[in-house]
Structure formats: C-alpha cells, structure tokens
Amino acid sequence: MRSPLGYFTRHSSLNTRHSVPTFAPVRHVHFRDLGLIDYAAAWDLQKRLFQETIDIKLANRTLPAEAQRPTRDHLLFCEHPHVYTLGKSGRQSHLLLNEQGLREKGVQFFPIDRGGDITYHGPGQLVVYPILDLDHHFTDIHRFLRTLEEAVIGTLEAYGIRAGRITGLTGVWLDAEEPVKARKICAFGIRASRWVTMHGLALNVNTDLTYFGNIVPCGIRDKGVTSMAHELGEALDMAAVKQRMKLELADLFDVEVV
C-alpha cells in the first residue's frame, strides 16, 4: 500500500507563522474516529454536539465573562455503510433508484439538513465531520469551505495526486482545468448556525465507485467521479490517509487535534 510523502516537505513554507513567538493558547479540537458507523447514528451524534455548542453560546450571552463556559471543537472521522444523502437544495430526481431498488442494493437513503445535492457514502470513503465554533477561528463560511478543500488538496498531494477547484462548483477535482476530463474525488456539504458547523466532506479513498452510478452526484451530470485507489491503481492504507488529513486540518486551522 502506498504511503504519503513527507509532511514537512510540503508545509515548510506554510509553517512560517509558527516561527514567531506567540503567547496565545492553541485551540484544541477533540478527535474521534468512529470507524464504520451507521449514518443515522453518526448524524445523531453530530446534532448532539452541534446543539450543545450552540446552547453554551446562547447561555453565555446572559452571563458575566467570569461565569461563561468555553465551547469545544470536535473532529469526527468515520466510514458509513452504503447510503445516499440528499441535501436541502437537492432534487429527489437525482436519486435514480426507487425504494425497491434501494432495498435490492442494500443502500439506505436520508434527506438531511446540510447544503448541496445528493451524494454517496460507503466503506472505503473517509468522511470528515468538523463541528467547530468559528468564533474561535474565523467567521467566514466561504473561507471555512476553502480551508477544508485545501486540507484535501494537501492530503492528495502527499500521495502524488494533483487536485484543484472548479470555479462555481464545490468539491475537490482532478484535471479541473479540462472540462471533459474533470472528475470529483471529494464532495462537501455543511450546515452552519450561529457560526457553529456540522457535516463536512467525503474523500473517496478505496471507494466502490459503481454506487455513484445510481445517482446524479451532487446534481452534476457532465462530470465523473474518482477515488485515490482508482487514480493510483492500488488500495491505500486508510489509517495513513486519516493521519495525513489530521495533520493538514491541524495546520490549516492552527489547532491541536487531541
């Protein structure tokens, strides 16, 4: 299985901010690897952590500074059994299976509360759910999404995969500058309220891509979907990909993942 290139080779130019002494405490992000977990169970956990953070922020508004409680940031990694999820702005017609077809293929379906259209989650795909209080980072949703994209681009670069963005489309793409060849390797969809985030990204690592044939992925009909394993011609060590992603996220958000 392929291993990533050296972390500091890429980040030597990005870490210059750490060369200046600072006395500000580093924000901790509490990490959990949930392994293979049913989508509904992971969604319930997200909603609980999300609401707890919002409740603390609302309560703090009525309290003096010395009585206020700090919020906690969370980072969840997982894989899901086969499931299609449809965002709030998506079209049901982009699911190309009826209820019987879903049952025959053993795939669940959930309309959910994130942005975006329809996507697939399954074994071999790294799903990342950052539940962050952006008041402690930056209050800019577009910057938040671009930062997540950059973490994925850096992770892929470590494996020799050159990736980028397409103007007007979310996600991380290969051959982004060539419309006919462009293919998505990572999908994004988030929800935010009171500057607290949930949902996140899904990076195709060792994903079975045939399941994307039952949907119009992200509502985009003229672009393909790919995975790291498909591009490299071999399966990858998921643990190593997860570790690389953690390093990228920690560096870009300037936090310590604990």
N, C-alpha and C positions, 0 to 999 in steps of 0.2 A: 504494500500500500504506500502511496506517495505521502511524503511529509512536507510541511511548509518550509519555505526558505527562512533564513534568519530574520527574526523580528526587528532587530535594531538596524539592519541594513536599510530597510525602508523608512524607519522612523527617526533616523539620526537628524534629519532636517526638521522634523516636526516637534522634537522634544526641546527645542531651544528655550521655550518658556520656562522649563524646569531648571535652567541654569541660573536663573535669577532667584536669590533667596526670597522666600515668602513665609509669612507667619500665619497666613490664613489656613484653618484646618481643612484637610482634604475631606470632601464629602464621601461617605460610604454608601455603596449600593449593595444591598443584601441579595445574594445569588442563591438560586435553587435550580438544580437540574431535576426535572420531574420525570425524565425518562419517557417511555411510551405511555401516554395517558389519554383517556377518552376526552374528546373535545369538550363535552359539556362540563366535565369535572374541572378542566383547566379554565374554562370560561367562568365558572362559579368562583374559583379561587381569584382570578383576575378581578372580578367585580367586587369581591370582598375587600381585597387590598386597595383597590381604587376608591371605594366608598369610605373605607377607614381613613384614607389620606384626606379626602375632601371633608369629612366630618371634623377632623382635627383642625383643618384650616378655617372652617366656619366657626368652630368653638373659640379659636384663638382671637377672632375679631372682637370678642366681648371681654377678653381677659387682659390684665396688665402684662407688660413684657415679661416680668419675672415669673408669671404663672403660666405662660404659654408653653404648649408641648411641641417638640420638634416633629416634623413629618419624617417618614422613612421612604427611601427609594428602594425599588425591588427590580430584579432582573431574573426572569424565568426563561429557561431553555427547556424544550421538550420536542417530542415527536408525537404524532397522532395516528391512530388507526385511520383507515380510508374515510375521508369526509370532504364534502363540498360545503363552503360557507358563502353566503350571499350578503354583501354589504348593503347599507341603506340606500345607496344610489344605484344599485344594480337592477338588472332585469331578470325576472324569473325565466324568461325565454332563453337566457344564456345557459341554463341547465338543459341539456339535450336528452335527459333520461326522465321517464315518468316514475311513479312510485314503484311499480313492478320492476322496472329496470334497475332502480337503486337497490331493491332487495336482492335481485339476482346477482348483482355485482358486490353485494356486501358493503355498500357505501352509505354513510349517514349524510343527512342534509340539514343545515341550520341557517335560517335567515338571522343575521346578527346585527349588532349595533355599531359596527365600525363603518368607516367610509369605504368607497371603492365598490367594485362589482363582484363577480364570482371568482373563486379560486379553489384549488385542491390542496389538501394536506394529507400526508401519508407517511408510512415508515420510510426512513432514509432521507427525510427532509428535516432540516434544522429550523425549528420555529422559535422565534425570539420575542418575548413579551416584556418590554421595558415599562414599568409602572413608576414614572418619575414625577416628582414635583418640580416643574420647570421654573418656579420662583427661585429655586436654588441653582439654576443653570442659566437659562436664557428664555425669556417669554416670547418665543417666535416659533410657531408651528412649522413654517417652511424650513427654517434652519434646523429644527429637530429632525424633519424628514431627510434633509440633505445630509445631516450628520450620520443618521442610520445608513443611508446609501453609501456614504464614504467608508463606513466600517465594513460593509460588504465588499466594496471595491478593493479595499486593502486586504481583506481575507482572501479574495480570489487572486489578487496579485501575488500573494505569498506562494500560491500553487502554480504560478506561471500563466494565469488566465487574465487576459486584458479585458476589462469591463468598463462600462461607462453609462451615461444617461442619454435619454432621447427627450428633446425639448417638447413639453406638452404632455408627456406620459410619465407616470410614476414607475418606479422599479429600477432594477439594475439589469443592463443589457449587454450582450456580446455583439460585436460588429454593429454598434449603434449608429455609426456613420453611413452604413449601407442599408437602405430601407428593405431591400429584397432579402438580405441575409440576416437582418437583425432578429435576435431571439432573446427572450427573457429568461433569466436564471434566478431572479429573486423578486418576489412580489411584496408589496407593502399595503397596509391598511391600518389606520389608527382611529381612536376616539380620544377626544380631549375635553375636559370640563374643568374650569377654574384652574387652568394651567397644570392639571394632572392628566397623565397619558395612560392609555392601555391599548391592547392589541399590539401589532408590530410588524414583523417581517417573517417571510418563509423562504429560506435558501434551499434550492434543490441540490443536494449533495449526491446521495445514491438513490434518488427518487425514481420510482417506476413511472415513466413519462406517459405511458399509454392511458393513464387515468385522465390526463388533460384532454384526451380526445372526446370525452363525454360532456365537455363544457366549451363555452367561448371564453377562454381565460382572460380575466379582467375586462371582458367585453370587447377585446381587440381581436378582430377577425383576420387581419392580414400579417400577423407576426407569429413566429414559432416560440416554442418553449424548450429549454435545455437544462442540463444538470452538469455539475462538476465531473461526475463519473463519465457521462457521455462525452464530454469535451476531452477528457484525459485518457479515455479508453480503459479505465480501471476503477475499481471500487476504492473509496477513500476511508481512512480511519476517522470515524465520526468524532471520537474523543479529541483528536488533534485539531479538527476543524473547529470544534467548540472552544478549545483553548485559544486558538488564534482569534476567534471572534471576540472572546472576552478581552483579550489584550487590546484589540482595535477599539472596542467600545470604551474601555477604561481610559485609553489615551485620548480619544477624541472628546469625551465628556469631562476629562480631567478629574476622574474619580478613582477610588479604590474599591474594587469588587471584593466583597468579603463573604 
